[in-house]
Structures are given as C-alpha cells and as structure tokens.
C-alpha cells in the first residue's frame, strides 16, 4: 500500500487526484469482494441518501464489521505511515502529527450498490474530509465504454466531465476535497463500490454540531470551514496564499448546501446526470 501511495502518478486535470489499479493485495480484494457479494442482497441493507434526491442507493455499513478483511483494510488505513504517504501527495504539511489526526469516517465507511441509469449530484465533499477514496468491485468483465462511464466522474471548472477514474476490478480513485473538487457518477451497469473517507474527527464533530439546518447561498458556514482548513493545512495544488484560496472560494460553483452543485445536465447518451 505504501508503494501504491508513493508511485501512483498524480493526475492534475481537472484537479489533483490519484487513479490506481491493483490497489489492494489480491487476497484482501478477493475477501472484500466475497463479503460484498454476500451482503449485496442482504435484508440488512440501508438507504444512502447522499447521491441524489431522486434516487437512493443501497449500502452496507462496514464500521462495526468484524470480518477479517474489513479489519485488515481498517488497519491499513489507520497506520500513520500509510496515512502520511497518501496525505503527502496532496498536502504540504503531512507530518506524523497531521497523519495521526486522520481516521476513517465511521458513518460513510461502506459498500454501495447502485443500479443502472442512476446518478449522483456533482459535489465537493464536506470540510472535515481530508482524503476521499472510492474502490471498485465490478461483478464481471467490462468493456472499455462501461469502464469509462461507471467510474467516478471528475468535473472541470466549467463542469465538463472527465472520465479518468475507470471502473475496473481492484481500481479506485483518491483525492483531497476543496472548493473545486467537483465529482460524482452516473451508471450504465450495476455499480458496486467501497467508499471511505479520512476525516479529522474533532472537525467532523464540530461540523455536525454547527451545521445550520437551513442556510441560503453563498453558504458562508461551509465556505468558512473549507477556507480555514486550507489555510491550516495547505494543499500543494493551491499553496498557502490566502489570496489564492480566497479566489478559489469566490470561483466555486457550489450552489446548494453541504457542497453540492445542482444543475440540469445531459450525458452523451442524453440521460440526466444531475438535477435541480
């Protein structure tokens, strides 16, 4: 895992991200995939409400799992050296203290199961999230178009989609959320994935306690939290300049609570991929 974090080429367009293949050891990937298949039609699945107001995505939470493969994955991403390695690809200050401040977000550590012809609204992730991971678990072989269209879609500053995080077995994407880390997905086939976020737990608790129940644009609370985070832990992508960070905030396309970007958008096949 350390080599994956160190050697994966950094994608710079449309924002800094890592797309990696063969990210997990073979036995670990196979074990997690078996667990995913066993839980996919489980009566214990719950609804994930974050993806779109029109669709819910079934999910299976992993935070209380005692499965050996889940425990192993958790141990990997609780190791300060692993956390520091991935964080150093994005953050200028990624010393041991910073790495030890991060932990897996318990409420969004889960398998997600998405049917064909679904979508996730474009968004940037909430401020307490420092690293966002999506790992892919397709059930069968896919053709190139299916790989391109069912991975995590990254969007540029004009909200044009970039299909660089292809949906392949034991592949995935990682990035650091900020003012313009626009992303989402749409599906043409069943899309099974594992989502995991590394958060600062104290900031997560503060965010949950101070989040307004209803805040109109320009979403000052959300913007302040992102700006304060980037000033305290500068991204290599922006640097530590307050002026650059303020410009990024002013240029952000976020227009809905908790970092969402709501638009009416058509995919290449004419299907709606995001909605107001």
C-alpha positions as CSV (number, residue, x, y, z in Angstrom):
1,X,0.0,0.0,0.0
2,X,2.9,2.3,0.7
3,X,4.2,1.8,-2.8
4,X,0.8,2.5,-4.3
5,X,0.6,5.8,-2.4
6,X,4.2,6.7,-3.4
7,X,4.4,5.6,-7.0
8,X,0.9,6.2,-8.5
9,X,1.2,9.1,-10.9
10,X,-0.6,12.2,-9.8
11,X,-3.4,13.3,-12.2
12,X,-3.6,17.0,-12.4
13,X,-6.7,17.5,-14.5
14,X,-9.3,18.5,-13.7
15,X,-7.9,18.7,-10.1
16,X,-5.2,16.7,-8.3
17,X,-6.2,13.0,-7.9
18,X,-4.7,9.5,-7.8
19,X,-6.2,6.8,-10.0
20,X,-4.7,3.5,-9.0
21,X,-5.1,0.0,-10.3
22,X,-4.3,-3.2,-8.3
23,X,-4.6,-1.1,-5.2
24,X,-5.3,-3.9,-2.7
25,X,-3.4,-7.1,-2.2
26,X,-5.0,-9.9,-4.2
27,X,-6.3,-11.8,-1.1
28,X,-7.7,-8.7,0.5
29,X,-9.5,-7.7,-2.6
30,X,-11.0,-11.1,-3.1
31,X,-12.1,-11.4,0.5
32,X,-13.8,-8.0,0.4
33,X,-15.4,-8.9,-2.9
34,X,-16.8,-12.1,-1.4
35,X,-18.2,-10.1,1.5
36,X,-19.7,-7.6,-0.8
37,X,-21.5,-10.2,-2.9
38,X,-22.8,-11.9,0.3
39,X,-24.2,-8.6,1.5
40,X,-25.5,-7.3,-1.8
41,X,-29.0,-8.7,-1.4
42,X,-29.0,-8.7,2.3
43,X,-32.2,-7.6,4.1
44,X,-29.9,-5.5,6.4
45,X,-29.1,-3.0,3.6
46,X,-30.0,0.6,4.4
47,X,-30.5,3.6,2.1
48,X,-27.8,6.0,1.2
49,X,-29.5,9.4,0.7
50,X,-26.4,11.4,-0.4
51,X,-26.3,10.5,-4.0
52,X,-29.4,12.2,-5.5
53,X,-32.8,13.3,-4.2
54,X,-34.4,11.3,-7.0
55,X,-32.7,8.0,-6.2
56,X,-31.4,6.2,-3.1
57,X,-28.5,3.8,-3.2
58,X,-28.5,0.7,-1.0
59,X,-25.5,0.5,1.2
60,X,-24.0,-1.9,3.7
61,X,-22.1,-0.2,6.6
62,X,-18.7,-1.6,7.5
63,X,-17.9,0.4,10.6
64,X,-19.0,-2.4,13.0
65,X,-17.9,-5.3,10.8
66,X,-15.7,-7.9,12.4
67,X,-14.9,-9.5,9.1
68,X,-11.2,-10.2,8.9
69,X,-10.8,-8.5,5.6
70,X,-12.6,-5.3,6.7
71,X,-10.5,-5.3,9.9
72,X,-7.3,-5.6,7.8
73,X,-8.4,-2.8,5.5
74,X,-9.2,-0.6,8.5
75,X,-5.7,-1.4,10.0
76,X,-4.0,-0.4,6.8
77,X,-5.8,3.0,6.7
78,X,-5.2,3.5,10.4
79,X,-1.4,3.2,10.0
80,X,0.2,6.7,10.3
81,X,2.8,5.9,7.7
82,X,0.1,4.9,5.1
83,X,-2.0,7.9,6.0
84,X,1.1,10.2,5.8
85,X,2.1,8.7,2.4
86,X,-1.3,9.4,0.8
87,X,-1.7,12.8,2.5
88,X,1.8,13.9,1.3
89,X,0.6,13.6,-2.3
90,X,-1.9,16.4,-1.7
91,X,-0.9,18.4,1.4
92,X,2.2,20.4,2.0
93,X,2.2,19.7,5.7
94,X,1.8,15.9,6.1
95,X,4.0,15.1,9.1
96,X,3.2,12.5,11.6
97,X,1.0,14.7,13.8
98,X,-1.2,15.5,10.8
99,X,-1.5,11.9,9.8
100,X,-2.4,10.8,13.3
101,X,-5.2,13.4,13.3
102,X,-7.0,11.5,10.5
103,X,-9.3,8.5,10.9
104,X,-11.9,6.6,8.9
105,X,-15.2,8.4,8.8
106,X,-17.4,5.8,10.5
107,X,-20.7,7.0,9.1
108,X,-19.5,6.6,5.5
109,X,-17.3,3.5,5.5
110,X,-19.5,1.2,3.4
111,X,-20.3,-0.8,0.3
112,X,-22.6,0.9,-2.0
113,X,-24.7,-0.8,-4.7
114,X,-26.1,1.3,-7.5
115,X,-28.4,0.2,-10.2
116,X,-28.0,1.2,-13.9
117,X,-29.3,4.6,-15.0
118,X,-28.7,6.3,-11.7
119,X,-26.6,9.3,-10.9
120,X,-25.0,11.3,-8.1
121,X,-25.2,15.0,-7.9
122,X,-22.0,16.9,-8.5
123,X,-20.4,17.9,-5.2
124,X,-17.1,18.6,-3.5
125,X,-17.4,16.7,-0.1
126,X,-17.8,18.3,3.3
127,X,-15.0,20.2,5.0
128,X,-13.9,17.6,7.7
129,X,-13.0,15.1,4.9
130,X,-9.3,15.3,4.1
131,X,-9.0,12.3,1.7
132,X,-11.8,10.7,-0.2
133,X,-11.4,7.1,-1.5
134,X,-13.7,5.1,-3.8
135,X,-12.6,1.5,-4.5
136,X,-14.3,-0.5,-7.3
137,X,-15.8,-4.0,-7.2
138,X,-17.4,-4.9,-10.5
139,X,-19.1,-8.3,-10.6
140,X,-17.8,-9.3,-14.1
141,X,-15.8,-8.3,-17.1
142,X,-16.5,-4.9,-18.6
143,X,-15.9,-3.4,-22.0
144,X,-13.9,-0.1,-22.3
145,X,-17.1,2.1,-22.5
146,X,-18.5,0.5,-19.4
147,X,-15.2,1.1,-17.6
148,X,-15.2,4.8,-18.6
149,X,-18.8,5.6,-17.9
150,X,-19.2,3.9,-14.5
151,X,-16.1,5.2,-12.6
152,X,-16.1,8.3,-10.5
153,X,-16.6,11.3,-12.8
154,X,-14.4,14.3,-12.2
155,X,-15.5,17.7,-13.4
156,X,-13.5,20.7,-14.5
157,X,-14.2,24.3,-13.6
158,X,-16.9,24.5,-16.3
159,X,-18.5,21.3,-15.0
160,X,-17.4,19.3,-18.1
161,X,-16.9,15.6,-17.2
162,X,-13.6,13.9,-17.2
163,X,-13.6,10.1,-17.3
164,X,-10.2,9.4,-15.9
165,X,-11.1,7.1,-13.0
166,X,-12.1,4.0,-14.9
167,X,-14.3,1.4,-13.2
168,X,-12.1,-1.7,-13.1
169,X,-11.7,-4.5,-10.6
170,X,-9.4,-3.6,-7.8
171,X,-9.0,0.0,-9.0
172,X,-10.0,3.2,-7.4
173,X,-9.6,6.9,-7.0
174,X,-8.4,9.2,-4.2
175,X,-8.4,13.0,-3.9
176,X,-8.4,15.8,-1.4
177,X,-11.7,17.8,-1.2
178,X,-11.5,21.5,-1.7
179,X,-13.6,24.3,-3.3
180,X,-13.5,22.8,-6.8
181,X,-13.0,19.1,-6.4
182,X,-16.2,18.5,-8.3
183,X,-17.1,14.9,-8.7
184,X,-20.0,12.4,-8.9
185,X,-21.0,9.4,-11.0
186,X,-23.7,8.1,-13.4
187,X,-24.3,4.4,-14.2
188,X,-25.0,2.3,-17.3
189,X,-24.5,-1.0,-15.4
190,X,-24.7,-2.2,-11.8
191,X,-22.0,-0.3,-9.9
192,X,-20.6,-1.8,-6.7
193,X,-18.0,0.2,-4.8
194,X,-16.5,0.7,-1.3
195,X,-16.4,4.3,-0.2
196,X,-14.1,5.5,2.6
197,X,-13.2,9.0,3.8
198,X,-10.4,10.1,6.1
199,X,-11.6,12.9,8.4
200,X,-10.3,14.9,11.3
201,X,-12.7,13.5,14.0
202,X,-12.8,16.7,16.1
203,X,-13.6,18.8,13.0
204,X,-16.3,16.2,12.0
205,X,-18.0,16.5,15.4
206,X,-17.8,20.3,15.2
207,X,-19.2,20.3,11.7
208,X,-22.2,18.2,12.8
209,X,-22.8,20.4,15.8
210,X,-22.6,23.8,14.0
211,X,-24.1,22.9,10.6
212,X,-27.1,25.2,10.1
213,X,-30.4,23.4,9.5
214,X,-31.0,25.7,6.5
215,X,-28.5,28.1,5.0
216,X,-29.1,30.2,1.9
217,X,-26.3,30.9,-0.7
218,X,-23.4,31.7,-0.5
219,X,-23.3,29.1,2.2
220,X,-20.9,31.0,4.4
221,X,-20.5,28.3,7.1
222,X,-19.5,25.7,4.5
223,X,-17.1,28.2,2.8
224,X,-15.5,29.3,6.1
225,X,-14.9,25.7,7.1
226,X,-13.2,24.9,3.8
227,X,-11.2,28.1,3.8
228,X,-10.0,27.6,7.3
229,X,-9.0,24.0,6.6
230,X,-6.9,25.0,3.5
231,X,-5.2,27.8,5.4
232,X,-4.3,25.5,8.2
233,X,-3.3,22.5,6.0
234,X,-2.3,23.9,2.6
235,X,-2.8,21.9,-0.5
236,X,0.1,21.5,-2.9
237,X,-2.5,22.3,-5.6
238,X,-3.2,25.8,-4.2
239,X,-0.4,26.6,-1.9
240,X,-0.7,28.6,1.3
241,X,-1.6,32.0,-0.2
242,X,-4.7,33.5,1.4
243,X,-5.4,35.3,-1.9
244,X,-5.3,32.1,-4.0
245,X,-7.6,30.3,-1.5
246,X,-10.0,33.3,-1.4
247,X,-10.0,33.3,-5.2
248,X,-10.8,29.6,-5.3
249,X,-13.7,30.2,-2.9
250,X,-15.1,33.0,-5.0
251,X,-14.9,30.9,-8.1
252,X,-16.5,27.8,-6.6
253,X,-19.6,26.6,-8.4
254,X,-21.2,25.2,-5.3
255,X,-24.9,26.4,-5.1
256,X,-26.5,24.0,-2.7
257,X,-26.0,23.0,1.0
258,X,-23.1,20.8,2.1
259,X,-21.0,21.4,-1.1
260,X,-23.5,20.3,-3.8
261,X,-23.6,21.7,-7.3
262,X,-27.1,21.4,-8.7
263,X,-27.6,21.8,-12.5
264,X,-29.6,20.4,-15.3
265,X,-27.1,18.3,-17.3
266,X,-27.3,15.8,-20.1
267,X,-24.9,13.0,-20.6
268,X,-23.6,11.9,-24.0
269,X,-26.4,9.4,-24.2
270,X,-29.0,12.1,-23.4
271,X,-29.6,10.8,-19.9
272,X,-29.9,13.2,-17.0
273,X,-26.9,13.0,-14.7
274,X,-27.7,15.8,-12.3
275,X,-30.8,17.7,-11.5
276,X,-32.1,20.8,-9.7
